[in-house]
């Protein structure tokens, strides 16, 4: 249905594409624009949300609000394996472990807040719980977490991480390094100058 995906993007399979809600969308550019408007509404919600970020409910609710005008599966965990992410039947367990670790880290000061948020963001992307929109979801969810801990969000908006280019390449490269327990590049990308 959609002609191309940026590097590191999760392809939308035909079954998932059939759940597109607006019938007037036929190209990747149209989809990107529509999703961006949906995500902006979710970002406004996240700025004032009282839903604690470190819950399974919040993980799904952030995704639902980001894509509820776009996809019927918004806020629902994926039901198939992708080119990235855990085996789909383990998603709920992996997300539960992720939020439990986050709660433990915050309660015990395991990491400074920004470091914990960076690591949780990486883990959310690595789990890849949803059919699509996982990087964008992990970033907004991380913003919600940071706000709730009294910290400013990371500077995602100063970089175009959704389109092909230098910023996206550096972001994807840093996530892949973190997959191998090398958090240096991701730390450099997100924590320098904070």
N, C-alpha and C positions, 0 to 999 in steps of 0.2 A: 504493500500500500504506500509506504513512504520510501522515497528513492535512496536516501543515504543517512547514515548515522555518524556522528562525530566519533573520533577515536575514544575508546573506553565506554561508549554508550551501550546500553542493553538493547538489543534488537527487539522490536515488538512483533510477536508472532501473530499469524492470521486470526487465531481464536481471540487473542487480546484485542487486536485491531477491530474486531467485530463489535466490541463493547464501547467503541467511540460514541459519545452521546450527541455532539453536534453533527448533523448530517451534511452541512455545507463544507466541511474540511476534507480536502483531497491531497494537499501537499504537505511536506515537512515544514515549510515556512508558515503555512496557515496554522498547523498544529502548534508550532512553537509560539506563535503570537497568542493563540487562544489559551494555551497553558500558562503563558506568562501573566495574562490578566487574571486567571484563576489563582496563581501563586501570589500575586500582589494582594489579593483579597485575604489570602491565608496569612500573609506576613503582617497585615494590619491586625488580624485576629491575634496572632502570636505576640504582638507588642503589648496586649492587655490581658492575655489569657491567664487564668488562675489554675489551670490544669497542671499539676506537678509533672515536669518533663520526664522524670525518671520512673515512668510506669509504662506497662505494655499498652494501656489505653491511650496515653499521650502519643506514643509512637504511631499508632494507627490513626488517631485523630488528626495529627499534623498532616499526614499523607492524605487523609480523606478531605480535609479542608483545602489542600493544595490542588486537588484534581477532581473534586466532586462535580464540577460543571463540564468535565472533559471525559472522564472514564467511568463506566459502571463499576469497575473494580477498585475505585479509589478507597484507600484505607483497608483493603483486604490483602492478606498475604498471598504471594504468588502460589500457583498450584502446578508449576512445572520448573524444571531446572533451566538455568541460563548459562551464558558463557562466563559468568562470575557469580559468586555467592555460594552459600551452603546448600546442601541437598534440601529440596523444598519441604519434605515432611518434618525437618528439624528446625524450621524457622521460628516457631513459637517458643521453643525451648531456648534457642540461641538468643532471641530478643529478651526473654526473661533473665537469662544469665547476664546479658549485657546491662540491663537496668539494675539488677541486683549488685553487680560489680560497681556500677556508678554510684549507687546509694552508699555502698561500703566505702568507696574511695572518698566521697564527700564527707561522710560521718567521721572518718578516721584520718583525714588529711593525708591519704596515701600519696597523692600528687597535689601540687598547686592546682587551683581551680581551672586555669587555662589549659594546663597540661592534661588534666583529666578530661576536659571537654574535647580537646584535640584527639585524644585516644578513643574516646567514645564515638566521636564522629567517624574515625577510621573504621572502628569495629562495625558501626552501623552500615557503612558502605560495603564492608567485607561480607557481612551477612546477606546484604541485598534482599531485604524482605519482600519487596513489592515487584510487580511485573515491570514497572518502569518508573523513572523519576527518583531513583534511589539517592543519587548524589545531591540533587536539589533538596530532597527530603531531609537527608542527614545534615545538610547545612542549616536549614530552617529549624529543625529540631535542636541542633546545637545552639543556635541563637536563643531559642526559648530557654534552654538550660542555663546559658550564661546570664541572661537577664534575671532569671529567678535566683541566681546566686550573687546578684549585685555587680556582675561584670559586664562590660560592653561586648556586643557581638564581635566576632572576627570580621576582618575587612574583606568579606567575599565580594561585596558590590563594587569594590574598586578594581576587580578583575572580571573579565568575561569568561567564566568557567564553563559555559554551556556551548560555546562555539569553538570551532577549530582555531588554534592559534597558540602562541607562546604560553599564555597564562594557563590554558587548559592542559597543555603538554606538561608543564611544570607540576600542576596539581595531580594529574594522573601518575606521573613519575614518582611523586612523593608518596602517594597512596600505595603504589606498588612496592616502594622501598619499605614502607611501614608493614606491608604484608610479610616481610622478612625480618621484622623486629628492628628495622633501622628507622627510627623516628626523626633522625636529624633533618632530612629534607622537608618533612611536613612541619616540624618545629620551626625551621627557618622560614617557611612560607607563611605560617600563621602566628607565631609567637614573637618574632623579632619586632621590636619597637612597641611592645605592649607594656 
